[in-house]
Structure formats: C-alpha cells, structure tokens
Amino acid sequence: MGESILYLIFVLGMLGSATAAIFVRTPIHSLLLLIMTFFNTAGLFLVWGAEFLAMALLIIYIGAVAVLFLFVVMMLDIDQRKTKFKFSRYTGFSCVLALIMFVELVIIVLPWKTWEKAIDVIALPIPQMLTNANAIGNCLYTQYFYIFQLSGLIFLIAMVGAILLTKRERPSIKQNTKQQISRKPSETLEMVKVPFHEGIDI
C-alpha cells in the first residue's frame, strides 16, 4: 500500500512539473521545474528497485546537465519581454513533432502480445548476488562500450558549441590584460596623508 502511494505521488509530481516546465514563460522557472521532474523520476526508480539509475539520474542530469543548462540560460541574457507566447512559422512543424512523439509514447505504453519464448531468447538469467550497478556496468563497458564513448564525445561537442554560441565580444568592457600587468604602482596608487579627526573630500 505504501509503495503504491509513493508511486502515485512521484508520477503526479513528474507529470505536473513536466507540464509546467513547458508552459511557464521564464527560462529559469522552466529549468527549475525540469530539475523537479528529474527528482520525481529518480523517486520512481527507487520505488522500482533501480537504485543505481536513481543515483545516476541525480548525479548526471541534475548535478551536471541541469547546471549546464542553467549557465547557458544565464549567459544568453534573454529579454523577458520577448518570452511571451506568440505563433511563428515554426508553430505548425512543432505541433506535428509533438503529435508524433505523443503517438510513440502511447504505442510504448499500450500492452503488446509477444511471442511466449521471446523473453527467454532476449533476456539472460541474472545471478542473485549481482547488483544493479554491476549488471549495468558489465553491459555498458563491454557490449556498448563504443556507443558509450561516442555519446560522451557528443556531449563534449555540445558543451563546446554552447560556449561558443553564447560567447560575445563587448568592446565597452574589454579587458586589456597586458596593459594592466605593465602598470606602475605610481599609476594606480595615490598616497594621501589624512589629518587626525578629519576626512577626505572625494
């Protein structure tokens, strides 16, 4: 009974925060709601007994990906007056993509009739003493090792691309490091003798 209640709480929290992340106007609020979605998803993994996936979700997606998103949003310096919803030429294409994704999710959720011996062919017997971390690690670093490394390279390219896209030249506040280092103390400091019980007029 308690497990069913926790399951319902995490599912409702995940759906609510994910829906709110789409409809809020400010990017910062959307990102915070996305982090809330990740927390509820990690709770679902704990209820299902997949503690390794829950910890990986907290460490990787919340501790790294969401923080990277936060830095990108802050560096973009988006004008809040332009975040109001309005139809554009990409609205129809976006609606078609959303419909396709929704249909795919419905197909995944619907029960399917499979071959009776398919589970015996696809799945391998798991030893009782093998934990989730060991099972995922053995599969990830043996059978899917090259795909795992390729995904890491894609994340690296995405991070470098985000930094390059948000990098802007600001001539008004450009810093000349060479000029600062070559300055003399007499050019930066001024020794003033202040009389006792008197101040300095600036």
C-alpha positions, 0 to 999 in steps of 0.5 A, spaced: 500 500 500 505 504 501 509 503 495 503 504 491 502 511 494 509 513 493 508 511 486 502 515 485 505 521 488 512 521 484 508 520 477 503 526 479 509 530 481 513 528 474 507 529 470 505 536 473 512 539 473 513 536 466 507 540 464 509 546 467 516 546 465 513 547 458 508 552 459 511 557 464 514 563 460 521 564 464 527 560 462 529 559 469 522 557 472 522 552 466 529 549 468 527 549 475 521 545 474 525 540 469 530 539 475 523 537 479 521 532 474 528 529 474 527 528 482 520 525 481 523 520 476 529 518 480 523 517 486 520 512 481 526 508 480 527 507 487 520 505 488 522 500 482 528 497 485 533 501 480 537 504 485 543 505 481 539 509 475 536 513 481 543 515 483 545 516 476 539 520 474 541 525 480 548 525 479 548 526 471 542 530 469 541 534 475 548 535 478 551 536 471 546 537 465 541 541 469 547 546 471 549 546 464 543 548 462 542 553 467 549 557 465 547 557 458 540 560 460 544 565 464 549 567 459 544 568 453 541 574 457 534 573 454 529 579 454 523 577 458 519 581 454 520 577 448 518 570 452 511 571 451 507 566 447 506 568 440 505 563 433 511 563 428 512 559 422 515 554 426 508 553 430 505 548 425 512 543 424 512 543 432 505 541 433 506 535 428 513 533 432 509 533 438 503 529 435 508 524 433 512 523 439 505 523 443 503 517 438 510 513 440 509 514 447 502 511 447 504 505 442 510 504 448 505 504 453 499 500 450 500 492 452 503 488 446 502 480 445 509 477 444 511 471 442 511 466 449 519 464 448 521 471 446 523 473 453 527 467 454 531 468 447 532 476 449 533 476 456 539 472 460 538 469 467 541 474 472 545 471 478 542 473 485 548 476 488 549 481 482 547 488 483 544 493 479 550 497 478 554 491 476 549 488 471 549 495 468 556 496 468 558 489 465 553 491 459 555 498 458 563 497 458 563 491 454 557 490 449 556 498 448 562 500 450 563 504 443 556 507 443 558 509 450 564 513 448 561 516 442 555 519 446 560 522 451 564 525 445 557 528 443 556 531 449 563 534 449 561 537 442 555 540 445 558 543 451 563 546 446 558 549 441 554 552 447 560 556 449 561 558 443 554 560 441 553 564 447 560 567 447 560 575 445 565 580 444 563 587 448 568 592 446 565 597 452 568 592 457 574 589 454 579 587 458 586 589 456 590 584 460 597 586 458 596 593 459 594 592 466 600 587 468 605 593 465 602 598 470 606 602 475 604 602 482 605 610 481 599 609 476 594 606 480 596 608 487 595 615 490 598 616 497 594 621 501 596 623 508 589 624 512 589 629 518 587 626 525 579 627 526 578 629 519 576 626 512 577 626 505 573 630 500 572 625 494 
